[in-house]
Amino acid sequence: MLSIRPPGAARPVRTRLPHVTSPGLLQFVTIRLFDSVPEETIERWKHQLKRASTRREPGAALERLLERYGDSGHGHCWLAKPPIATIVRDALFFQQPHRYRILAWCIMPNHVHTVLSLAPDANVSAVIRDWKSRSSRLANRELERRGTF
């Protein structure tokens, strides 16, 4: 996740998750379906990037690999189904404008991009957790399945 701090804003506070949050901060968030990038592929990339330790920012390189792979349309691509995309869209906007303001969003077949600004008392980790919980519960019901979405 890439975050841009407005000039003069307080230094963002790190949480247990790799998210940075601060009031007024514009945040770009990508949420992937569980099968959009297989875990073994991610682990292989991490190992390869660690071996090629000449890179100053292996995390940024991993993000680029994840983005490119995700855009290739791997996995079930349930978000390409209009009813599922609608569930995810509604989950994104469920708490707006009380906790955040979505400035831009895009639902792809196997992942979602958003740009948002948090309300002063909101936490990006909690917002993302709520999006995922709400959308996965309703999408699994619509798809007549159980498990990780």
C-alpha positions in Angstrom: 0.0 0.0 0.0 1.3 3.4 -0.9 0.5 6.4 1.3 1.2 10.0 0.7 1.4 12.3 3.7 0.1 15.9 3.2 2.7 18.6 3.9 2.8 19.5 7.6 0.9 16.3 8.6 1.9 14.4 11.7 4.2 11.4 11.1 2.0 8.3 10.4 1.6 5.7 13.1 2.4 2.0 12.3 0.0 -0.6 13.4 0.6 -4.4 13.6 -0.5 -4.7 10.0 1.7 -3.1 7.3 -0.6 -0.1 7.0 0.2 3.5 7.8 -2.6 5.7 8.9 -3.0 9.4 9.7 -6.0 11.8 9.4 -6.0 13.5 6.0 -3.7 11.0 4.5 -4.6 9.8 0.9 -4.2 6.1 0.8 -4.1 3.7 -2.2 -5.3 0.3 -1.2 -5.4 -2.9 -3.2 -7.4 -5.9 -2.0 -6.9 -9.2 -3.8 -9.0 -12.4 -3.9 -7.3 -15.2 -2.0 -6.5 -17.1 -5.2 -5.3 -14.3 -7.4 -1.7 -15.0 -6.5 -0.9 -18.4 -5.1 1.0 -18.4 -1.8 3.8 -20.6 -3.2 4.4 -18.0 -5.9 4.7 -15.2 -3.4 7.1 -17.2 -1.3 9.2 -18.1 -4.4 9.4 -14.4 -5.3 10.4 -13.4 -1.7 13.1 -16.0 -1.8 14.4 -14.8 -5.2 14.3 -11.2 -4.1 16.1 -12.0 -0.9 18.9 -13.8 -2.8 19.2 -10.9 -5.2 19.8 -8.6 -2.1 21.4 -5.9 -4.2 17.9 -4.4 -4.4 17.4 -1.6 -1.9 13.7 -2.1 -1.6 12.7 -5.7 -2.1 9.2 -4.9 -0.8 8.6 -2.5 -3.7 9.8 -5.1 -6.2 7.5 -7.7 -4.7 4.6 -5.2 -5.0 5.3 -4.7 -8.7 5.4 -8.5 -9.2 2.1 -8.9 -7.4 0.5 -6.2 -9.4 1.6 -7.5 -12.7 0.6 -11.1 -11.8 -2.8 -10.0 -10.5 -3.5 -8.0 -13.7 -3.0 -11.2 -15.7 -6.4 -12.5 -14.4 -5.4 -15.5 -12.3 -7.7 -17.3 -9.9 -11.5 -17.7 -10.0 -12.0 -14.0 -11.0 -15.3 -13.9 -9.1 -15.3 -10.1 -9.3 -16.0 -10.3 -13.0 -19.6 -11.5 -12.1 -21.8 -8.4 -11.8 -23.6 -9.6 -8.7 -20.3 -10.2 -6.9 -18.9 -6.9 -8.1 -22.0 -5.1 -6.8 -21.6 -6.7 -3.4 -18.0 -5.5 -3.2 -18.9 -2.0 -4.4 -21.6 -1.8 -1.8 -19.2 -2.9 0.9 -16.7 -0.2 -0.1 -19.3 2.5 0.2 -21.2 1.1 3.3 -19.4 3.4 5.8 -18.8 6.4 3.6 -18.7 9.3 4.5 -18.7 8.6 8.2 -15.3 6.8 8.4 -13.7 7.6 5.1 -14.2 9.2 1.6 -13.5 7.1 -1.4 -11.9 9.3 -4.1 -11.4 6.7 -6.8 -12.1 2.9 -7.1 -11.8 0.2 -9.6 -13.1 -3.4 -9.4 -11.0 -5.8 -11.5 -11.8 -9.5 -12.0 -9.6 -10.7 -9.1 -8.7 -7.5 -7.1 -9.9 -4.1 -6.1 -8.2 -0.7 -6.1 -9.3 2.2 -4.0 -7.9 5.7 -3.2 -9.4 7.0 0.1 -9.1 9.6 2.7 -9.8 8.6 6.3 -12.0 10.5 8.8 -9.9 11.7 11.8 -11.0 8.9 14.1 -10.9 6.1 11.5 -8.2 3.4 11.1 -7.3 2.0 7.7 -6.8 -1.5 9.1 -10.3 -1.6 10.6 -11.8 -0.1 7.4 -10.1 -2.8 5.2 -11.1 -5.5 7.7 -14.7 -4.4 7.5 -14.7 -4.3 3.6 -13.3 -7.8 3.5 -15.6 -9.2 6.1 -18.7 -7.8 4.7 -18.0 -8.5 1.0 -16.6 -12.1 1.6 -19.7 -13.1 3.7 -22.2 -11.8 1.2 -20.2 -13.0 -1.9 -19.8 -16.5 -0.5 -23.6 -16.6 0.2 -24.2 -15.5 -3.4 -21.7 -18.0 -4.8 -23.2 -20.7 -2.5 -19.7 -21.5 -1.1 -17.7 -21.3 2.1 -14.2 -20.4 2.9 -11.7 -17.7 2.1 -12.9 -15.3 -0.5 
